[in-house]
Amino acid sequence: MLDKNLYSLMSTSEVADASSIETMDFVLNLEVLNYCAHHCDGCFVRRKNDLLDIDLDVALEIARDMDKQGMRFREIILSPTDIFSAKNSLEILEDPRLHQLLSIHPKTRITTTAMFENLDWQNWLDVWAVLDNPEYFRSDMIMEFLVPINPEKILAHDEEYYAQFQRALNFMRFETPKEVDWSFVINVHYDPLITQNYDELTRIAREEFNTTIEFLPSFFRTGNDMFIRDHLEQWRTFLREVITDDNMADTMLTIADKNHNGLNTVVINYRRGKMYLSPFIYEQILYEYPELEIKELNADAVMEKVAAEIIGQLAYSVETTECYGCDYMMSCTGRNVLSFMEIKGIKDCVFPKDVLDRYNAYGVDPRTERVKRCESKTTSE
C-alpha cells in the first residue's frame, strides 16, 4: 500500500546522538542484480554484470555479526539495475539467505531501483508474488523504490507514460500489503531540459505524483577521475542555479542534513564476496574502491576500518583548501567524503556549501521521505 501522505512526510529530523552506539545503523548494498532493459540518461551502471554465482553467505555472516555488536540492520539495497527487468531478480528474491538477512532485524527494509515505464507486466507480477510471499518476507516490510524520471515525457504529460505509472501505483496502493515508498530520481548529468524546467518538474512530482525528486550520482561508477571532477563541478553549478529560497523546501538535498548517514551509520558495498565502505556524496557511492576494502569480513574489522578512515580523513583535512575547521567537516568525515577526496586527489570542496548553508540557516529539512521514514522507524526501536 502506498502511504497517503507520501509527500508531506518528506519535509523532520529525529536523528539521535551520533556518538552513541545505540544510534548506529548498518546498511548493506548488495551488488547482485544482472541486466537492465532500460537506458536512462546519466546512468553508468553496468547493465550486464555476468554474475554467475551469487554468494550471499558472506553478506549474511557479517550482517549477523554487526547485529550482535548492537547495530541496527536498517536497510538492504538491491542494486545495481532495475529490479523489474533484471534477469535474476526472482533468483535473488527466492534465495533463502536473503530471507534470513531480512529477518535479522524487525525493521529492515529493501531499497532498489525500479522503472514504472515500459513495464513487462508479467515480470512485475512475478516479482511482487515473491515479495508478498509471507514465507519469504514480512507482510509489513517497507519497500522503497528509486524511479528514474523521464523529464521529456513528464513535461509533455505523455498519456502512455502517465497510464503506465498509474497502473503501477494502483497496484502498490491496492494489491500489496507492503508499505511502499517511492521517489523520482535524476541521475546527475547535464541536461538543459531539467535545468530550465526544474520548478515545474518538482511541482509535477509533488502535485501529480505525491512524491519528490532525488539525485543519484551514477557517474562515480565510471571510475574516470576527470569525468568525475567534471560532473561534480557541473552539479555544483546546477544546484546553485536551480535551488532558491522559494523552492528549496521542495528539493530534497540530503547532504544538507549534517546528521544523516554520518557517524551514526555504516554503509557497506558487497560484491562477489568482497566488502567495501561506501562514501556518501549526494547519495551512497556504490563502487568498489580498493582503498576502502574491508580485508577481514567481520564486525570488528568493519569498525576498525571505520575508525581508521576517520583518523585518516582528519589528517587529510589539513591538506585540503577548506575542509579543516569547516562546519560540515565531521559530517563529511562520517560519510567518508574526505576518504574519497584523498583517493582521487581532490583538494577543493565537492559540494555547493552556500546551498547547504541556506538549508541550515532557514531550518529547512532537506531529507527525502524514505530517509525520514528509515530514521523515524529505527529510532523508535
Secondary structure, DSSP 4 states (H G I P E B T S, - for coil): -B-TTTTGGG-------TTSGGG-EEEEEEE-----S---TT----S---------HHHHHHHHHHHHTT-EEEEEEEESS-TTT-TTHHHHHT-HHHHHHHTSSTT-EEEEE---SS--HHHHHHHHHHHT-TTTS-TT-EEEEEEE--HHHHHTT-HHHHHHHHHHHHHHHHS--SEEEEEEEEESS--HHHHHTHHHHHHHHHHHHS--EEEE-GGGGG--HHHHHHHHHHHHHHHHHH--TTTGGGS--GGGSSSTTSTTEEEEEEETTEEEE--BSSSB-----GGGB-SS-SHHHHHHHHHHHHHHHHHHHTTSSS-TT-TTHHHHHHTTHHHHHHHHT--S-SS-HHHHHHHHHHT-----HHHHHHHHHHHT-
